[in-house]
Amino acid sequence: MLCLYHTFGCKLNFAETSTIAEMLEERGIGRCSEGETPDLILVNTCSVTAEADKKCRQTIRSYHRRYPDAGIVVTGCYAQLKHDEAAALPGVVIVAGTDRKNALPDYIDRWLADNNAQCLITPLQQIREFNPSCSRGDRTRYFLKVQDGCDYWCTYCTIPRARGRSRSASIEEIVEQARTAAMRGGKEIVITGVNIGDFGKGTDKTFLDLCRALDEVEGIERYRISSIEPNLLTDELIDFVAASRRFMPHFHIPLQCGSDEVLRLMRRHYDTALFRRKIEAIRRVMPHAFIGVDLIVGARGETDEEFERSYAFVESLPITRLHVFPYSERPGTKALEIPHVVSQEEKHRRVARMISLSDAKLAAFMNEFAGTTRRVLLEHSAEGQPMGGFTDNYIRVSVDAPASLDNHIVAVELGKPVADSETVEARLVK
């Protein structure tokens, strides 16, 4: 029996999909390769925007048309928030909420035995269990889930309704997962979660405590911290990363808007002054760090004046790259009560401006390191193609190297960025 996997959304979703695949393989359900016909299709969904919901529906319908005899399993945030809608889609036999992903092998066994469709959703108020995940799938890097859920309730966001309250595993459990990854040959771990800076909430442990413990795990040579809220990115954590041999100079920090008025309307937990202080603190101790920033444009309340204020603020920051998203109306969110709606045409114009700014900042960052030597974790590539990988400070490189160097960290000399690409050509340093 074969299962085809499709994952939407964040790194956390990819980590969870890989964990599900490993559990199913233990029960004799293999991963479907190209050219094979699946018996099962598992779609791990996202619901961060209305467009994400639409893509989930389209993908499920497309799979049913292509593989009408396959049973489709739908999980993730779209399944949690719109389970009735998901269950009504053609070919869907199981709908499982966000907290039930690790139980999917049991649900699939039950469906195979009785062929009865299942819709398994835990009400939001009852979501308390933390489901661990540490896997790499077909990637070189491991993705280690340390936290789930969010207590922030930003006015534009549905994630707390989909993922539940903030919760996390113990440091001892997570360290053991990291040790297992090292025993399996893992060299790099990306630390993931919904709001990872909130790790340990309700206990006497903090995210910094976790990082210090992970830093002691032998065999793991690199850690990367995925998205962390600016108000939870403490100066102590920044200094720790700067001094650590294993934590990479790479940060991903959501700003969402460079206007204090819009941040207030979003009910974010910081202002632009705090955000600037965090960026400057990183640059002081890690001038070579890659700093990615999430940005929502066209949110309710973002007038032309507030957008220009946001643009000027972002332009002034010494950051590396923007991840730009147009604001999407989400049913049930408090943002719908905010006046001043930005038209779709204006959203697209603002997105284009921010992406252009991002492209210029990324190009400048990559050019800054041309001719320098940095260490790269090489990743396998298609036969006959150059190897790929990322430097410690997250510059994507392409390098001619033998396949035997897959999952090895090597020194390379960086060249100039490839035209119309986010990749830098590099050569091995003997």
ZAVEX-20972 format. One record per atom (N, C-alpha, C): y, x negated, z negated. Coordinates in steps of 0.001 Angstrom, whole numbers, padded with zeros to 6 digits, always signed. Layout:
N
YXZ;...
END
This chain:
430
-001197-000845+000000;+000000+000000+000000;+001241-000876+000000;+002246-000482+000793;+003451-001278+000950;+004691-000467+000583;+005674-001153+000005;+006946-000521-000355;+008086-001268+000312;+008996-000520+000912;+010215-001070+001500;+011347-000838+000502;+012186-001864+000280;+013258-001782-000714;+014618-001841-000034;+015533-001001-000498;+016923-001034-000015;+017834-000894-001227;+018750-001856-001396;+019633-001872-002561;+021087-001789-002142;+021807-000883-002761;+023254-000784-002590;+023944-001341-003835;+025199-001782-003656;+026045-002043-004810;+026028-003448-005356;+026015-003534-006679;+026352-004757-007403;+025151-005692-007566;+025445-006894-008068;+024394-007871-008346;+023402-007349-009374;+023864-006524-010289;+022974-005941-011283;+021911-005088-010607;+022316-004292-009623;+021349-003485-008893;+020305-004351-008189;+020744-005453-007583;+019806-006342-006898;+018809-006941-007884;+019279-007305-009056;+018385-007851-010076;+017354-006812-010490;+017807-005583-010670;+016895-004531-011111;+015880-004181-010029;+016314-004167-008769;+015372-003910-007676;+014282-004971-007632;+014669-006224-007796;+013681-007306-007785;+012679-007156-008918;+013158-006735-010080;+012256-006519-011216;+011272-005389-010921;+011767-004298-010342;+010880-003185-009976;+009824-003664-008979;+010254-004450-007980;+009310-004948-006976;+008213-005796-007610;+008583-006625-008576;+007585-007459-009256;+006594-006592-010022;+007084-005544-010690;+006193-004667-011444;+005245-003909-010518;+005746-003481-009364;+004894-002761-008416;+003855-003685-007789;+004246-004935-007536;+003289-005899-006988;+002137-006137-007954;+002434-006100-009251;+001371-006251-010250;+000374-005095-010203;+000797-003970-009625;-000081-002804-009501;-000646-002663-008087;-000492-003714-007289;-001095-003718-005967;-000248-003135-004867;+001023-002874-005137;+001928-002343-004104;+002785-003495-003597;+002486-003962-002388;+003166-005126-001843;+004517-004794-001236;+005279-005842-000957;+006599-005681-000329;+006423-005562+001190;+007016-004563+001779;+006906-004320+003210;+007726-005338+003989;+007104-006006+004937;+007792-006980+005775;+008216-006335+007083;+009086-007023+007813;+009556-006516+009089;+008373-006305+010032;+008356-005161+010704;+007272-004847+011624;+006147-004050+010997;+006129-003955+009657;+005106-003184+008965;+005630-001783+008650;+004722-000864+008412;+005082+000520+008092;+004908+000769+006604;+005958+001175+005910;+005852+001359+004452;+005168+002680+004089;+004496+002656+002949;+003969+003886+002351;+004984+004484+001393;+005800+003600+000815;+006861+003998-000108;+008164+003335+000307;+009273+004005+000028;+010605+003423+000245;+011389+003628-001037;+011883+002549-001620;+012677+002649-002842;+014133+002314-002530;+015006+003256-002803;+016440+003070-002558;+017157+003042-003903;+017704+001884-004250;+018465+001719-005493;+019930+001911-005136;+020525+002980-005621;+021804+003449-005097;+023016+003030-005920;+024167+003209-005312;+025472+002971-005931;+026297+004238-005781;+027247+004445-006690;+028107+005624-006580;+029535+005287-006958;+029939+004035-006689;+031254+003595-007132;+032371+004268-006340;+032069+004697-005098;+033054+005392-004273;+032369+006550-003550;+033176+007447-002985;+032620+008528-002176;+031911+007961-000953;+032428+006868-000417;+031788+006226+000728;+030410+005687+000353;+030280+005178-000871;+028977+004694-001328;+027972+005836-001372;+028385+006986-001889;+027503+008168-001903;+027069+008524-000486;+028022+008521+000421;+027743+008886+001817;+026735+007933+002445;+026906+006631+002201;+025986+005650+002762;+024581+005816+002192;+024499+006152+000907;+023182+006396+000300;+022483+007551+000999;+023192+008653+001184;+022597+009818+001846;+022171+009490+003271;+023047+008809+004002;+022739+008460+005393;+021509+007567+005480;+021417+006601+004578;+020292+005670+004599;+018982+006389+004299;+018990+007279+003316;+017785+008016+002957;+017326+008881+004139;+018266+009571+004766;+017906+010407+005930;+017373+009545+007079;+018008+008394+007279;+017565+007505+008351;+016138+007011+008112;+015844+006628+006874;+014487+006171+006556;+013467+007289+006774;+013835+008510+006412;+012883+009618+006594;+012604+009852+008074;+013637+009754+008906;+013413+009933+010345;+012515+008828+010903;+012720+007624+010409;+011971+006467+010922;+010549+006426+010378;+010386+006794+009095;+009072+006748+008445;+008786+008097+007784;+008492+009118+008565;+008348+010472+007999;+007193+010630+007024;+006226+009739+007055;+005076+009858+006154;+005258+009088+004843;+006326+008336+004719;+006561+007540+003506;+007239+008386+002437;+006829+008190+001179;+007512+008828+000065;+008735+008021-000335;+009872+008682-000507;+011126+007989-000810;+011455+008150-002295;+011691+007034-002945;+012045+006992-004362;+013524+006627-004464;+014300+007445-005135;+015744+007223-005247;+016088+006983-006716;+016753+005877-006989;+017188+005573-008347;+018617+005029-008303;+019173+004683-009445;+020520+004119-009486;+021586+005150-009803;+022840+004748-009623;+023976+005555-010086;+024130+006858-009314;+023911+006839-007995;+023982+008083-007225;+022904+009057-007708;+021705+008543-007961;+020620+009385-008467;+020972+009977-009827;+021608+009195-010689;+021976+009670-012022;+023040+010763-011942;+024056+010543-011110;+025199+011450-011081;+024959+012682-010212;+024149+012538-009159;+023943+013646-008219;+022451+013822-007963;+021708+013981-009036;+020248+014015-008920;+019744+015217-008130;+020397+016380-008272;+019962+017551-007510;+020167+017333-006015;+021303+016741-005679;+021599+016449-004278;+020599+015448-003714;+020301+014407-004492;+019352+013388-004045;+017954+013976-003872;+017537+014827-004811;+016192+015406-004753;+016015+016316-003543;+017114+016885-003044;+017037+017801-001903;+016998+017081-000559;+017225+015768-000545;+017218+015020+000711;+015795+014927+001257;+015639+014910+002584;+014295+014920+003177;+013492+013676+002821;+012249+013877+002446;+011341+012769+002165;+011377+012263+000747;+012341+012723-000065;+012476+012215-001429;+011395+012835-002317;+010636+011979-003003;+009555+012457-003876;+009817+012143-005346;+010672+011142-005612;+011012+010786-006991;+012499+010490-007069;+013172+011082-008037;+014548+010734-008377;+014537+010285-009829;+014998+009059-010086;+014974+008501-011439;+016345+007955-011801;+016824+008303-012975;+018147+007880-013431;+018227+006399-013732;+019419+005942-014069;+019685+004512-014231;+018890+003880-015363;+018563+004655-016393;+017848+004090-017534;+016329+004159-017363;+015861+004652-016206;+014427+004856-016012;+013837+003947-014940;+014592+002960-014521;+014123+002104-013431;+012850+001354-013794;+012772+000859-015011;+011592+000084-015392;+010354+000951-015598;+010534+002268-015623;+009389+003175-015732;+008922+003665-014362;+009575+003228-013294;+009230+003711-011966;+007766+003467-011581;+007163+002327-011949;+005741+002169-011603;+004869+003298-012145;+005157+003766-013360;+004387+004881-013916;+004647+006171-013145;+005913+006412-012784;+006240+007624-012040;+005565+007602-010661;+005536+006430-010045;+004900+006315-008729;+003391+006538-008835;+002774+005979-009875;+001340+006221-010094;+001064+007718-010239;+001942+008403-010972;+001764+009843-011187;+001888+010600-009869;+002863+010207-009051;+003050+010885-007760;+001859+010630-006836;+001360+009399-006836;+000197+009090-006001;-001029+009900-006434;-001111+010218-007728;-002266+010949-008246;-002192+012444-007952;-000973+013030-008088;-000900+014493-007956;+000003+014983-006830;+000740+014050-006192;+001608+014385-005059;+002695+015394-005422;+003063+015445-006686;+004120+016348-007126;+005444+015592-007253;+006512+016151-006680;+007832+015526-006748;+008331+015513-008194;+009143+014503-008513;+009650+014347-009872;+011154+014053-009836;+011870+014652-010785;+013288+014347-010980;+013462+014023-012456;+013716+012770-012755;+013662+012275-014128;+015017+011682-014507;+015813+012477-015202;+017187+012102-015543;+017402+012264-017042;+017887+011219-017692;+018254+011303-019105;+019716+011729-019214;+020025+012757-020008;+021435+013132-020191;+022248+011944-020691;+023497+011895-020268;+024359+010752-020569;+024373+010408-022054;+024515+011400-022919;+024647+011151-024352;+023385+010540-024957;+022259+010662-024249;+020990+010179-024780;+020565+008825-024205;+021371+008261-023310;+021019+006960-022735;+021325+005875-023761;+020297+005272-024307;+020453+004262-025341;+019618+003003-025074;+018543+003153-024312;+017601+002053-024135;+018151+000992-023190;+017895-000266-023532;+018262-001378-022646;+017007-001821-021900;+017064-001773-020567;+015942-002208-019742;+016212-003615-019240;+015418-004604-019634;+015670-005993-019219;+015366-006217-017750;+015972-007253-017196;+015726-007629-015808;+016111-009084-015615;+015190-009856-015065;+015478-011239-014690;+014573-011584-013523;+015138-011633-012326;+014306-011879-011154;+015161-012410-010015;+014483-012911-009001;+015221-013477-007874;+014833-012874-006537;+013747-012116-006466;+013362-011553-005182;+013186-012652-004160;+013891-012527-003028;+013800-013554-001992;+014981-014520-002050;+015673-014537-003179;+016819-015427-003337;+016406-016682-004104;+017239-017703-004020;+017005-018919-004797;+017466-018725-006237;+018594-018064-006404;+019158-017871-007725;+018491-016699-008445;+018348-016836-009748;+017885-015732-010581;+019088-014911-011030;+018855-013614-011195;+019877-012717-011721;+019366-012177-013052;+020095-012489-014115;+019664-012173-015476;+020579-011099-016054;+019999-009931-016287;+020752-008819-016866;+020821-008981-018378;+022036-009017-018923;+022199-009215-020364;+022815-008013-021058;+023380-007081-020273;+024131-005966-020861;+024103-004810-019876;+024269-003599-020367;+024319-002417-019512;+025306-001436-020120;+025809-000524-019292;+026705+000514-019769;+028130+000042-019988;+029023+001007-020220;+030437+000675-020421;+031094+001757-021275;+031946+001324-022199;+032657+002244-023090;+034140+002392-022731;+034549+001861-021577;+035981+001801-021302;+036580+003093-020743;+035855+003824-019915;+036337+005076-019357;+037693+004926-018654;+037789+003964-017762;+038971+003862-016899;+039087+005146-016086;+040301+005565-015789;+040501+006907-015229;+039894+007085-013843;+039689+006012-013087;+039188+006115-011716;+037668+005967-011617;+036984+005667-012721;+035620+005142-012672;+034581+006138-013186;+033421+006179-012507;+032308+007029-012921;+031175+006240-013579;+031303+004924-013669;+030198+004098-014159;+029752+004479-015573;+030660+004756-016532;+030179+005161-017856;+029315+006420-017814;+029613+007332-016878;+028809+008544-016744;+027454+008244-016105;+027384+007179-015326;+026133+006833-014648;+025269+005882-015462;+025905+004980-016204;+025155+003929-016908;+025059+004134-018418;+025893+005007-018958;+025831+005234-020395;+026662+004244-021191;+026475+004270-022508;+027270+003447-023408;+026837+001987-023340;+027746+001113-023763;+027472-000328-023739;+026322-000664-024683;+025392-001480-024168;+024241-001903-024958;+023704-003200-024359;+022966-003944-025134;+022488-005236-024648;+021214-005635-025366;+020550-006656-024814;+019361-007213-025438;+019783-008215-026511;+018809-008738-027226;+019111-009776-028211;+019213-011131-027510;+019905-012061-028147;+020015-013408-027596;+018634-014029-027437;+017762-013805-028412;+016416-014393-028361;+015644-013890-027147;+015741-012591-026849;+015041-012026-025687;+015580-012606-024385;+016891-012744-024298;+017494-013243-023060;+017172-014718-022855;+017232-015505-023916;+016892-016925-023821;+015447-017099-023352;+014552-016262-023852;+013153-016348-023436;+013005-016037-021949;+013784-015082-021442;+013746-014782-020011;+014256-015971-019193;+015294-016630-019686;+015819-017811-018995;+014770-018935-018977;+014054-019099-020079;+013003-020119-020134;+011896-019803-019122;+011560-018536-019007;+010541-018137-018039;+011010-018429-016615;+012281-018150-016333;+012829-018455-015011;+012746-019950-014721;+013032-020771-015723;+012939-022226-015546;+011500-022651-015277;+010539-022052-015989;+009129-022372-015778;+008679-022007-014368;+009320-021003-013768;+008983-020579-012404;+009728-021374-011344;+010464-022370-011773;+011178-023219-010826;+012619-022868-010595;+013151-021902-011333;+014542-021523-011163;+015496-022618-011588;+016523-022831-010809;+017547-023827-011131;+018878-023188-011523;+019123-021978-010989;+020425-021339-011219;+020221-019898-011632;+021003-019461-012620;+020972-018083-013101;+022374-017495-013036;+022466-016293-012454;+023704-015521-012480;+023573-014490-013598;+024497-014519-014549;+024470-013609-015695;+025156-012310-015287;+024397-011201-015336;+024917-009945-014827;+024904-008856-015896;+025624-007795-015607;+025694-006626-016464;+026815-005736-015964;+027033-004623-016613;+028127-003732-016233;+029444-004227-016821;+029408-004647-018075;+030599-005162-018762;+030129-006287-019680;+029794-007434-019090;+029073-008479-019823;+029870-009068-020979;+031186-009027-020885;+031988-009539-021992;+031822-008723-023256;+031269-007513-023115;+031025-006619-024237;+029666-006883-024880;+028988-007938-024423;+027664-008258-024955;+027696-008342-026485;+026669-007772-027113;+026546-007860-028564;+027345-006836-029325;+027993-005904-028627;+028799-004899-029319;+027943-004160-030341;+028465-004030-031545;+027728-003387-032625;+026893-004345-033448;+026921-005643-033058;+026208-006678-033808;+027205-007768-034181;+026709-008833-034806;+027588-009946-035153;+027539-011042-034092;+026958-010750-032918;+026849-011719-031836;+027843-011394-030727;+028279-012433-030011;+029243-012270-028932;+028701-012867-027645;+029416-012609-026558;+029021-013192-025281;+029083-014716-025327;+030041-015264-026053;+030123-016716-026205;+028894-017250-026935;+028432-016548-027945;+027203-016954-028637;+026034-017002-027660;+025945-016007-026798;+024871-015976-025800;+024973-017166-024856;+026172-017436-024369;+026355-018554-023434;+025961-019882-024083;+026328-020064-025329;+025962-021303-026034;+024440-021442-026145;+023762-020332-026400;+022301-020382-026503;+021668-020677-025153;+022159-020046-024087;+021613-020283-022750;+021855-021713-022297;+022960-022293-022755;+023308-023661-022364;+022271-024672-022843;+021459-024276-023805;+020458-025176-024373;+019094-025059-023688;+018939-024134-022765;+017640-023924-022106;+017380-025052-021109;+016321-025787-021335;+015984-026896-020455;+015434-026370-019134;+015810-027028-018054;+015304-026667-016736;+016293-025873-015907;+017132-025065-016548;+018174-024345-015816;+019384-025265-015696;+019739-025571-014475;+020825-026525-014243;+022173-025859-014012;+022152-024562-013669;+023405-023881-013369;+023382-022445-013882;+024495-022051-014475;+024751-020644-014796;+026063-020238-014140;+026098-018992-013682;+027348-018409-013208;+027577-017102-013954;+028810-016896-014382;+029188-015664-015075;+029692-014682-014028;+029014-013540-013907;+029501-012534-012968;+030720-011835-013569;+031163-010788-012949;+032431-010153-013286;+032618-009940-014791;+033746-010416-015312;+034059-010280-016734;+035495-009793-016889;+035680-008789-017738;+036999-008201-017937;+037973-009243-018486;+039234-009255-018016;+040186-010283-018460;+040451-010262-019953;+040456-009086-020568;+040704-009012-022010;+039521-009513-022826;+038337-009646-022196;+037149-010158-022875;+036862-011611-022513;+037642-012157-021592;+037523-013566-021221;+038391-014374-022191;+037794-014796-023279;+038560-015464-024330;+038881-016906-023948;+039904-017451-024587;+040235-018853-024367;+039077-019753-024795;+038357-019340-025848;+037204-020127-026310;+036113-020170-025250;+035903-019056-024555;+034897-019024-023493;+035326-019901-022319;+036594-019846-021957;+037102-020692-020876;+036905-022165-021216;+037255-022559-022429;+037087-023955-022847;+035608-024345-022873;+034755-023407-023278;+033325-023688-023301;+032804-023979-021892;+033171-023139-020930;+032728-023353-019541;+033240-024693-019020;+034470-025029-019349;+035048-026298-018885;+034269-027492-019420;+033759-027386-020647;+033056-028510-021277;+031564-028511-020975;+031030-027387-020529;+029587-027262-020323;+029131-028007-019074;+027942-028573-019149;+027341-029216-017988;+026644-028201-017101;+026254-027074-017670;+025432-026112-016929;+026222-024890-016438;+027296-024508-017122;+028077-023359-016674;+029073-023802-015613;+028995-023143-014454;+029768-023569-013298;+031234-023113-013382;+032137-023880-012764;+033564-023505-012736;+033795-022382-011722;+033369-021211-012079;+033380-020072-011152;+033573-018802-011973;+034642-018075-011687;+034955-016853-012420;+035189-015704-011446;+034798-014516-011882;+035074-013299-011116;+035692-012314-012101;+036956-011984-011897;+037720-011237-012896;+038370-010018-012242;+038068-008808-012695;+038710-007627-012112;+040160-007483-012570;+041060-007412-011616;+042463-007113-011894;+042722-005629-011651;+042280-005142-010511;+042387-003759-010032;+043781-003401-009531;+044826-003895-010164;+046173-003689-009626;+047137-004662-010294;+048111-005131-009533;+049099-006056-010073;+050360-005370-010541;+050283-004061-010774;+051409-003289-011293;+051077-002804-012694;+051928-003087-013648;+051681-002645-015021;+051662-001127-015140;+052486-000454-014351;+052504+001002-014401;+051171+001576-013926;+050638+001041-012832;+049356+001542-012323;+048217+001160-013272;+048270-000021-013859;+047253-000404-014848;+047262+000569-016025;+048444+001003-016417;+048543+001977-017510;+047911+003299-017093;+048185+003733-015867;+047595+004978-015376;+046073+004864-015255;+045601+003678-014942;+044156+003440-014844;+043491+003333-016218;+044297+003183-017261;+043810+002951-018628;+042998+001658-018719;+043535+000625-018078;+042925-000685-018210;+043320-001268-019567;+042640-002317-019989;+042802-002840-021357;+043624-004128-021383;+044550-004267-020456;+045374-005473-020380;+046570-005170-019492;+047515-006093-019453;+048629-005979-018521;+048679-007238-017661;+049633-007299-016753;+049687-008431-015830;+050006-009732-016554;+050746-009654-017647;+051075-010880-018386;+049804-011508-018956;+048931-010685-019536;+047667-011210-020056;+046822-011781-018921;+046764-011058-017817;+045953-011532-016687;+046440-012895-016207;+047751-013047-016073;+048290-014335-015623;+047940-015451-016617;+048028-015149-017911;+047689-016167-018908;+046247-016633-018756;+045332-015712-018454;+043928-016089-018296;+043731-016979-017073;+044369-016624-015980;+044245-017437-014756;+044823-018828-014994;+045971-018894-015628;+046598-020191-015884;+045772-021015-016870;+045127-020354-017841;+044277-021076-018794;+043094-021714-018069;+042503-020991-017114;+041403-021561-016326;+041885-022755-015523;+043006-022599-014867;+043517-023672-013996;+043879-024931-014799;+044318-024744-016043;+044674-025919-016844;+043463-026794-017111;+042327-026194-017419;+041152-026982-017795;+040150-027147-016662;+040265-026309-015623;+039379-026401-014455;+040179-026170-013180;+040986-027138-012780;+041827-026934-011585;+041025-026708-010320;+039746-027091-010344;+038889-026964-009169;+038099-025656-009170;+038285-024776-010145;+037464-023572-010295;+037725-022574-009175;+036668-021871-008799;+036769-020732-007898;+037070-019511-008755;+038119-018767-008403;+038480-017558-009144;+038553-016394-008167;+037553-015521-008237;+037562-014302-007442;+038148-013158-008249;+038821-012242-007558;+039527-011153-008247;+039250-009832-007527;+038841-008800-008283;+038670-007452-007734;+040007-006725-007722;+040219-005940-006667;+041490-005237-006515;+041238-003870-005872;+041802-002839-006473;+041782-001501-005887;+043175-001212-005338;+043257-000771-004101;+044568-000440-003539;+044610+001046-003191;+045799+001595-003264;+045984+003007-002919;+045555+003967-004005;+045498+003502-005258;+045131+004397-006354;+046207+005460-006540;+045828+006540-007148;+046831+007556-007481;+047909+006923-008359;+049155+007219-008041;+050266+006654-008789;+050783+005350-008210;+050078+004769-007224;+050538+003519-006631;+051539+003844-005511;+052766+004015-005885;+053829+004269-004919;+054051+003024-004072;+054869+003149-003042;+055193+001981-002202;+055767+000857-003054;+056632+001226-003986;+057262+000227-004847;+056225-000475-005724;+055306+000311-006293;+054292-000286-007165;+053325-001158-006361;+053017-000760-005125;+052159-001618-004300;+052838-002945-004011;+054117-002905-003666;+054828-004146-003382;+054881-005030-004620;+055018-004404-005780;+055000-005167-007029;+053614-005797-007234;+052576-005040-006930;+051210-005557-007058;+050973-006710-006081;+051408-006541-004853;+051221-007581-003835;+051914-008881-004259;+053162-008760-004730;+053917-009952-005137;+053229-010653-006308;+052688-009869-007234;+052006-010467-008385;+050758-011232-007928;+049934-010590-007108;+048703-011232-006633;+049032-012482-005823;+050043-012383-004982;+050445-013523-004159;+050838-014720-005015;+051411-014444-006189;+051905-015528-007053;+050799-016194-007868;+049619-015599-007910;+048548-016126-008752;+047787-017261-008061;+047417-018306-008798;+046611-019396-008227;+045118-019034-008220;+044777-017977-007461;+043395-017516-007374;+042809-017916-006024;+041503-017693-005865;+040815-018167-004666;+040571-017073-003646;+040167-015919-004116;+039753-014879-003171;+039893-013511-003808;+040158-012499-002978;+040221-011113-003422;+039022-010334-002884;+038515-009430-003707;+037552-008427-003251;+038319-007105-003283;+038671-006604-002107;+039611-005492-001999;+038868-004191-001694;+039188-003152-002457;+038552-001851-002280;+039633-000777-002178;+039544+000120-001201;+040459+001259-001187;+040064+002248-002275;+041032+002829-002937;+040752+003810-003987;+040012+005005-003398;+039019+005484-004139;+038221+006628-003717;+038250+007693-004794;+038539+008926-004409;+038544+010035-005360;+037124+010282-005864;+036961+010380-007180;+035647+010654-007761;+035725+011906-008610;+034898+012900-008319;+034922+014149-009096;+034715+013888-010583;+035467+014596-011393;+035298+014500-012836;+036070+013387-013501;+036805+012585-012729;+037561+011485-013325;+038983+011942-013685;+039549+011290-014690;+040899+011619-015143;+041962+011259-014109;+041618+010361-013192;+042596+009948-012177;+043065+011128-011332;+042238+012161-011209;+042602+013309-010383;+043784+014077-010955;+044126+013802-012221;+045274+014459-012841;+046583+013706-012587;+046485+012521-011975;+047672+011689-011745;+048352+012124-010448;+049666+012367-010464;+050362+012735-009226;+050549+011527-008316;+051040+011782-007150;+051281+010827-006061;+049966+010314-005479;+049561+010975-004416;+048347+010614-003683;+048729+009768-002480;+048036+008654-002296;+048285+007752-001160;+047429+008198+000018;+048019+008306+001182;+047281+008752+002367;+046247+007715+002771;+045230+008159+003516;+044188+007243+003981;+044776+006175+004888;+045705+006563+005733;+046331+005593+006641;+047061+004499+005860;+047763+004914+004800;+048486+003934+003998;+047519+003054+003212;+046419+003625+002733;+045402+002818+002061;+044893+001721+002987;+044573+002101+004221;+044047+001117+005177;+045070+000013+005442;+046342+000397+005526;+047385-000611+005760;+047467-001580+004590;+047411-001036+003376;+047495-001890+002184;+046259-002782+002050;+045084-002228+002339;+043867-003037+002311;+043995-004212+003275;+044471-003944+004480;+044607-005002+005485;+045547-006101+005007;+046634-005726+004366;+047580-006735+003863;+046945-007593+002783;+046231-006967+001871;+045598-007719+000792;+044478-008612+001319;+043724-008131+002283;+042653-008961+002852;+043243-010164+003578;+044340-009962+004270;+045005-011084+004935;+045468-012123+003917;+046003-011653+002796;+046414-012562+001729;+045198-013305+001168;+044105-012588+000988;+042878-013198+000487;+042374-014276+001435;+042363-013985+002720;+041882-014951+003704;+042694-016248+003644;+043999-016100+003485;+044861-017284+003421;+044575-018098+002162;+044383-017430+001030;+044096-018139-000216;+042739-018846-000146;+041726-018177+000411;+040405-018791+000502;+040426-019993+001436;+041097-019878+002561;+041184-021003+003499;+041870-022199+002852;+042936-021946+002112;+043642-023035+001436;+042746-023708+000412;+041960-022903-000310;+041048-023456-001321;+039988-024331-000665;+039374-023846+000410;+038331-024621+001074;+038895-025908+001674;+040072-025833+002270;+040690-027027+002856;+041037-028074+001804;+041349-027597+000599;+041705-028510-000487;+040584-029492-000796;+039340-029085-000553;+038203-029925-000921;+037556-030616+000269;+038166-030497+001442;+037638-031197+002613;+037632-032704+002350;+036505-033349+002655;+036381-034782+002452;+035894-035185+001079;+035747-034221+000180;+035270-034532-001168;+033755-034342-001246;+033170-034910-002262;+031723-034779-002489;+031480-033831-003649;+030604-032829-003417;+030254-031884-004468;+028759-031605-004392;+028232-031053-005460;+026791-030796-005525;+026503-029346-005144;+025438-029180-004362;+025086-027886-003788;+023627-027575-004100;+023353-026337-004483;+021975-025859-004595;+021587-025296-003232;+020687-026000-002538;+020308-025596-001184;+019359-024404-001209;+019557-023520-000230;+018739-022322-000107;+018095-022286+001267;+016886-021746+001321;+016154-021680+002592;+016946-020882+003614;+016701-021157+004863;+017367-020441+005942;+016343-020151+007029;+016767-019458+008069;+015873-019157+009174;+015439-020447+009855;+014228-020426+010392;+013684-021620+011026;+014609-022095+012147;+014887-023386+012128;+015754-023971+013137;+017232-023888+012816;+017575-023235+011701;+018979-023096+011303;+019303-024067+010175;+020578-024464+010035;+020961-025335+008919;+020687-024657+007582;+020502-025463+006553;+020354-024927+005191;+021719-024425+004707;+021691-023488+003783;+022922-023000+003193;+022925-023245+001702;+024023-022897+001063;+024108-023047-000381;+025546-022989-000845;+025714-023101-002165;+027049-023060-002751;+027283-024309-003592;+028491-024808-003521;+028880-025895-004401;+029000-025366-005827;+029205-026291-006768;+029409-025853-008154;+030548-024860-008253;+031624-025082-007476;+032775-024183-007504;+032739-023169-006361;+031539-022798-005959;+031263-021621-005135;+031840-021668-003724;+031885-022830-003154;+032210-022937-001738;+030902-022870-000959;+030807-021926-000043;+029590-021776+000762;+029556-022887+001817;+028419-023571+001923;+028301-024674+002870;+027111-024460+003794;+027190-025102+004941;+026096-025183+005894;+025811-026660+006108;+024541-027077+005966;+024223-028502+006023;+022852-028706+006667;+022758-029664+007553;+021466-030030+008125;+020664-030776+007072;+019544-030182+006683;+018714-030771+005633;+017279-030322+005849;+016317-031132+005461;+014914-030747+005615;+014541-029585+004707;+013580-028779+005134;+013152-027614+004355;+012631-028009+002984;+012201-029253+002835;+011676-029722+001551;+012741-029730+000458;+014018-029644+000846;+015106-029651-000139;+015501-028251-000592;+014763-027232-000128;+015021-025874-000608;+014910-025839-002134;+015897-025187-002785;+015957-025066-004248;+016144-026418-004933;+016753-027365-004232;+017124-028647-004824;+018652-028759-004842;+019170-029400-005868;+020606-029651-005952;+020884-031046-005407;+021726-031112-004391;+022006-032374-003704;+023512-032566-003588;+023913-033809-003360;+025320-034125-003128;+025625-034010-001639;+026737-033374-001312;+027168-033257+000079;+028641-033594+000183;+029024-034034+001363;+030441-034234+001658;+030934-033039+002441;+031992-032411+001955;+032510-031200+002580;+033399-031529+003756;+033241-030733+004820;+034110-030858+005972;+035140-029742+005978;+035608-029418+007170;+036577-028340+007322;+035845-027000+007423;+036518-025902+007081;+035893-024585+007229;+035534-024294+008678;+034406-023630+008887;+034020-023190+010218;+034977-022086+010657;+035401-022129+011934;+036359-021149+012436;+035837-019728+012247;+036731-018831+011815;+036402-017419+011598;+035191-017243+010686;+035122-018080+009662;+033975-018043+008767;+034434-018375+007352;+033596-018017+006380;+033851-018383+004987;+032951-019539+004576;+032483-020289+005572;+031545-021377+005353;+032170-022712+005728;+031799-023752+004978;+032262-025108+005262;+031057-025927+005752;+031261-026668+006816;+030211-027575+007278;+030185-028794+006364;+028989-029263+006051;+028865-030410+005132;+027736-031303+005609;+027708-032508+005057;+026612-033432+005381;+026059-034004+004083;+024762-034294+004101;+024123-034875+002930;+024694-036243+002624;+024874-036527+001348;+025312-037844+000930;+024072-038607+000459;+023789-039714+001107;+022590-040489+000781;+022741-041165-000581;
END
